[in-house]
Amino acid sequence: MSKTTTPTESTAATPTVTFRKIGNSIGATFPKEVVDAAGITEKSTWHVVQTSQGLLLKEYDEAFEKGMAAYRVVAEQYKNTLRELAQ
């Protein structure tokens, strides 16, 4: 006889993250298999993005950050021009 899985049951264990207070901050402990699969290292930097479904971790991209910093300078310098172009 086969077992039917209901929507609340899972056929595979979902890894969980444990949060702990560290001084005035909160630290997260990830399972080793998650760390290995994502390529997370002790000194790596990740962005935390809030979404409608929770938190999303995105690996820090230095080239993207440099591009965004340059954009912010240009956007401030040419804000009136950009406002006109957006219409």
N, C-alpha and C positions, 0 to 999 in steps of 0.2 A: 504494500500500500504506500503510495507517495504522499508526502506532506505538502500541503498548500501553504505558501508564504503569504501572510497578510501584509498590508501596507505598513503596519507598525513594526513588523519583524524584518530582520536583515539576515541575508544568507552569509555575509562576510562581516567580520568585526570591523567597525569603523574606529580608526585611531582617535584618541582623545588627547587634549592638551590640558595640562594642569597649571593653574595660575597660583602664584604665591607672592606674598608681600615681601619686598626687598627694600628696606629703608622706607622712603616716601613713594616708592614706585611699586609696580607689579611686574613680576617676571613670569615667563612662560616656559614650561618644560615640555619639549616635544619628544615623542617616541623616536628611537633610533631609526626605524624604517622610514619615517617621514623625513627626518633630517637627511638621511642618505639619498632618498629619492629626489628631494628638492635641491640637493647640493648645498645645503646650509653648512657654513663653517662657523667657528667660534668668533671670528672677526668680521663676518659678512654683515652687510647692511641691507635692510629690507624696508619698504614702505608699507604702512598699514592704511588700507583704503576702506572706508565705511561704505557698505552697499545696503540695499534694501533687504538682503538676505543675511547680513552679518558683516564680518570682517574679511578682507581679502589681503593676503600678503603678496607683494610684488617685489622682485629683486631690484635693488638699486642699480640704476644704469647711469654711470658718470657722464657719458656722452650726451644722453638725453637731458640730464640736469644742466650741463653747460649750454646746450641749445635753448633750454627754457630760460636760463639766466640772461642770455643774449636777447631773447624775445622780450623779456620784461623791460630791459633797457630801451629797446626800440619802441615797444608799446607805450611806455611813458613819454618818450620823446615825441612820438607822432600820434598821440592819443586822439587829437582832433581829426587828423587825416583818416585814421582807422575807423573812427565813428562815422565819418562821411561815407567811407567805402562800404561799411556794413549796411547802409540803407538801400 
